[in-house]
Amino acid sequence: MDNLSIVYAVYALVSLGLTVQLARLLSKSGRVFLEDVFKDQPDLASAVNRLLVVGFYLVNFGYACLLLEGGAAYTVRDSIETLAAKLGWLLLSLAAMHFMNMFVFHVVRRRALRSASLPVAPQGHLPTHAAPSLA
């Protein structure tokens, strides 16, 4: 087995593990936000959470596969540098997806809070005063 094959194997295992663990963490933590937003519809909160996790997997596994292409691993040093570069790009994509999910949660929650706030009924009338005369 050559060095590049070892790099690919390690990269595949680490990227799979990182993506799955982060998706589980985001799903568990995101569920709290979605249940708050969809208080009267818990099934909708679960469905949205699952859809976000599926999208997270698709984007990150697709990007991880694209990163698998190329690289030089003629020496041990080349192998480590190639692996570090591939994992670095994957971690940056995972971070971007995390912040994108947080933004989606923020927007969804803000809209839900805005629609939940009812206008206040009039409590009375302001006294009317005669306008000062200019003469």
N, C-alpha and C positions, 0 to 999 in steps of 0.2 A: 504494500500500500504506500503510495507516494504522499508527500507532505500536503499537497492540495486536497487530497481525499480526506485526510485527517482533519484539516481545517473545515471542510464542508460538513463532515460528520459532527464535529463539535459545535459548529455554527448552527446546524439544524436542530440539535438537541437544546442548546441554550435559547435559541430564538423561540422554539416551541414552548419551552418551560416558562420563559418570561412573558410571552403573549398570553398563555393560559392563566398564569397566576394573576397578571394585571387585569385580565378580563373578569376573573372571579371577584377580585377586590372592587373593581368599578361596578360590577353588577350588584354586589352586596351593599356598597355605600350608596350607589345611585338609586336603589330601591327606596331608601328612606326619603329622598327628595321627591321621587315620583309618587309615592304614597301620600305625601303632603299635598302635592299638586292635585292629584286625582282622589281626594278623600272619599267622595261618593261613588267612585268607580274603581275599586281595587283591581278588577280584572284588566282594565285598561292600563293601569300602572304596571302590572306584570307584563302585559303584551309589549308596551313601549320599551320596557327594560330589556326584554329578550331581543327585540328588534335592534336596539342599540348594541347589544353584545354581538349579535350576528354581523352587523355592519363593521364593528371593531375587528372581529376575526377576519372577515373578508379583506378589509383594507390592509391589515398588518401582515397576514399570511401572504397576500399577494406581493406586498412590498418586500417581505423577507425572501420570497422566491426570486424576485428581480435582483436583489442584492447578492444572491448566490452566484450569479454569473461573474466571471472574470477573477482576476487576482493572481498574484505570483506567490509561489511558495517553494522556491528552490532551496532555501536554507531554513533552519529553525527560526531565525530572525524574520525572514520574509513571511513565514507561516504565522507568527505571532502578530506581525503588523497587519497582515491581510485579515486575520480573525478580528483584531481590535477595530479595524476600520469598518468591517461589516457589522459588527455588534454596535459600534458607535452610531452608525446610520440607523440601525434598527431601533436603538434606544431613543434617538431623536424622533423617529416616527411614532413610537409609542407615547412619548411625551406630548407630541402634537395632537395625537388622537385623544389623549387624556384631557388636555385643555379644551379641545373641541367639544368633547362630551360635557365638560363642566359648563361651557358656554351654552350648550343646548339646554342643560338643566336650568341654568339661570334664566334663559329666555322663556322657557315653558313655565317656570314658577312665577316669573314676573307677570306673564299674561294671565295666569290663573288668579293671582292676587288682585290684579287690576279688574278682572271681570267679577270677582267675588265682592269687591267693595261697592256697596250700593250708594246711590246719591242720598244725601241727607235731606229729609223733608223740611220745608220751611218751618221755622219755629216762631215766627212772628213777623212784624213789619217794622221797618225803620221809620222813625217819626219823620214826617215831612215838615220842613221849615220853609217859610217864605223866603224867596231869594232876596238878597239885599237889593234895595233900589239903587240905581246908579244916578238918580237925579239929585 
